[in-house]
Amino acid sequence: REAHGPLFERSLGLLEMIGEAELWPLAYLHWEMALLDELGFGLDLSTCAVLGREANDLSYVSPRTGRAVSRKGAGEWADRLLPLPNCLLEIAPAPAEDLLQGFAVTGHFLSQHLAGEMQGKPLPDARQRLIDLVARQAADPSAGRGSDPQAS
């Protein structure tokens, strides 16, 4: 087995935030990105894959390569790309809708790259419960605030 020091440290940080109901989904989303990175499937969200340079309108992620694509670079391919929510680019409070898009992106790559290792099993149910909680918060911003996530 390989040691994954950075992922271990990230996991400890995530556990320390478990009581932070407002920030925990975002922290978990970034933990999933760190997991992908540690496994060699990290997303490259620094520059536009099509135009080959930094762009201030990075709006999509290629579902094949995991690289960011700008609005201009996407052109007619935009409907085939995954949305790139701002919450994947920075760690700051994010609306529930952005978190859901972020989970769709990381879920795509987790499923794509880990499917063989998981022997056809879906991603953990706990992940889906967290996404469902975020979706309820998107539909009703008062949902889930101040409540016990275990009770959901």
C-alpha positions in Angstrom: 0.0 0.0 0.0 1.1 3.5 -0.8 1.2 6.3 1.8 -0.8 9.3 0.7 0.4 12.0 3.2 -1.3 15.0 1.6 -4.6 13.2 1.4 -4.3 12.0 5.0 -3.7 15.6 6.1 -6.6 16.8 4.0 -8.8 14.1 5.6 -7.8 15.2 9.1 -8.7 18.8 8.2 -12.0 17.6 6.8 -12.8 15.7 10.0 -12.0 18.8 12.1 -14.6 20.7 10.1 -17.4 18.2 10.5 -19.3 20.5 12.9 -19.2 23.4 10.4 -22.6 22.7 8.7 -22.2 25.7 6.3 -18.7 24.9 5.1 -18.5 21.1 5.4 -20.0 20.3 2.0 -17.5 22.6 0.3 -14.7 21.1 2.3 -15.8 17.6 1.3 -16.0 18.6 -2.3 -12.4 19.9 -2.2 -11.4 16.6 -0.4 -12.9 14.7 -3.4 -10.7 16.9 -5.7 -7.7 16.1 -3.6 -8.5 12.4 -3.8 -8.7 12.5 -7.6 -5.4 14.4 -7.6 -3.7 11.9 -5.2 -4.8 9.0 -7.4 -3.4 10.7 -10.5 -6.6 11.9 -12.0 -6.5 15.5 -10.8 -8.5 18.2 -12.5 -6.5 20.9 -14.3 -8.6 24.0 -13.8 -5.7 26.5 -14.2 -5.8 27.2 -18.0 -8.1 26.7 -20.9 -7.4 23.4 -22.6 -8.5 24.7 -26.0 -6.9 28.1 -26.1 -3.9 27.1 -24.1 -3.7 30.1 -21.9 -5.1 31.5 -18.7 -8.6 32.8 -19.3 -10.9 34.7 -17.0 -14.0 33.0 -18.3 -13.2 29.3 -17.5 -16.7 27.9 -17.5 -16.5 24.2 -18.3 -14.6 21.0 -17.6 -13.9 18.4 -20.3 -15.5 15.2 -19.2 -12.7 13.3 -21.0 -9.6 15.1 -19.8 -10.6 16.9 -16.6 -9.2 20.2 -18.0 -10.9 23.5 -17.8 -12.4 25.1 -21.0 -13.2 28.8 -21.4 -16.6 30.0 -22.7 -14.9 31.2 -25.9 -12.9 28.0 -26.2 -16.0 25.8 -25.8 -17.7 27.1 -28.8 -20.2 24.6 -30.2 -19.0 21.9 -27.8 -20.4 23.7 -24.7 -23.3 21.3 -24.4 -21.0 18.3 -24.2 -18.9 19.8 -21.4 -19.5 19.7 -17.7 -20.2 23.1 -16.0 -17.3 24.5 -14.0 -18.8 26.1 -10.9 -16.7 28.8 -9.1 -16.6 26.6 -5.9 -14.1 24.3 -7.7 -11.8 27.2 -8.4 -11.7 28.7 -4.9 -12.5 27.9 -1.4 -15.2 30.4 -0.4 -18.8 30.1 0.7 -20.8 28.8 -2.3 -24.4 28.6 -3.2 -26.0 25.1 -3.0 -26.5 25.1 -6.8 -22.7 25.5 -7.3 -22.0 22.8 -4.9 -24.3 20.4 -6.8 -22.6 21.2 -10.0 -19.2 20.6 -8.3 -20.4 17.2 -7.0 -21.6 16.3 -10.5 -18.1 17.1 -11.8 -16.2 15.2 -9.1 -18.7 12.4 -9.2 -18.2 12.0 -13.0 -14.4 11.6 -12.6 -14.7 9.4 -9.5 -17.0 7.1 -11.3 -15.0 7.1 -14.5 -11.6 6.5 -12.9 -12.6 4.3 -9.9 -15.2 2.1 -11.5 -12.8 -0.7 -12.3 -11.4 -0.6 -8.7 -14.9 -0.6 -7.3 -16.0 -3.7 -9.2 -19.2 -2.1 -10.5 -20.3 -0.7 -7.2 -21.7 2.8 -7.1 -20.1 5.6 -5.1 -20.9 5.4 -1.4 -24.5 6.1 -0.3 -23.2 8.6 2.3 -22.0 10.7 -0.6 -25.4 10.7 -2.2 -27.1 11.6 1.1 -24.8 14.6 1.4 -25.7 15.6 -2.2 -29.4 15.1 -1.4 -29.0 17.4 1.7 -27.4 20.1 -0.5 -30.2 19.7 -3.1 -32.8 20.2 -0.4 -30.9 23.3 0.7 -30.9 24.5 -2.9 -34.7 24.1 -3.0 -35.3 25.5 0.4 -32.4 27.5 1.8 -33.7 27.1 5.4 -33.5 23.3 5.1 -30.6 21.6 6.9 -29.5 24.7 8.7 -28.9 24.0 12.4 -30.1 20.4 12.0 -28.3 17.2 12.6 -27.1 15.8 9.3 -27.4 12.2 10.7 -31.1 12.8 11.2 -31.7 13.5 7.5 
